[in-house]
Amino acid sequence: MNSDTYKTIKEASEGLYKEKGSKFIALAYPVACEEEAKEHIAHLKKEYYNARHHCYAYMLGADKLEFRANDDGEPSSTAGKPILGQILSNDITNILIVVIRYFGGTKLGVSGLIQAYKAAAADAISNAEIIEKTINDIYDINFDYLAMNDVMKIIKDDQPEQLGQDFNLRCKITLSIRQSEVDKIIEKFLKIEGVKPKYLHTI
């Protein structure tokens, strides 16, 4: 795998695990930021308001440095960590998995809970389509009308994704450029008089 790629899930998926009357519903979502993960969690707590626990884990960023695991009232490390463990073992990121538990009346014990949350999360991942995405840098390319043809030729030749454009007094095109190609493409823009690339952020 190239250093500027990462694996995530294409769209939401669902998994299920049942044990001694308890039902564990796992819902996996592709997410780009913590706010998006929190919105899904809040929505699921409303939708499954009568469930006993809404345990979750998420992993963010191609470098996998931002993550969280939450047991939501289950014994410490019996829910969030097993869910996160499945995310790690599948080497995926930008993902949220929430496992909703309906208690069946029989306690499962620590090892039983760990197995249940792990199995539910694993089922949701196995039902998802895992895709590879590139890490892209977002740039605003600012230029004068005189440079339009030269700028558009680079975009046509190298085909970075266009996210937006604004042609008023000066021109601006917002581009998503794969990280491994950023230096080459930005260097081309800098050779054109009056063109000012501005780095915004990385996705």
Buried (B, 14 or more C-beta within 10 A) or exposed (E): EEEBBBBBBEEBBEBBBBBEEBBBBBBBBBBEBEEBBBBBBEEBBEEBEEBBBBBBBBBBBBEBEBBBBBBBEBEEEBBBBBBBBBBBEBEBBBBBBBBBBBBBEEEBEEEBBBBBBBBBBBBBBEBBEBEEBBBBBBBBBBBBEEBEEBBEEBBEEBEBEEBEEEEEEEBBBBBBBBBBBBEEBBEBBEEBEBBBBEEEEEB
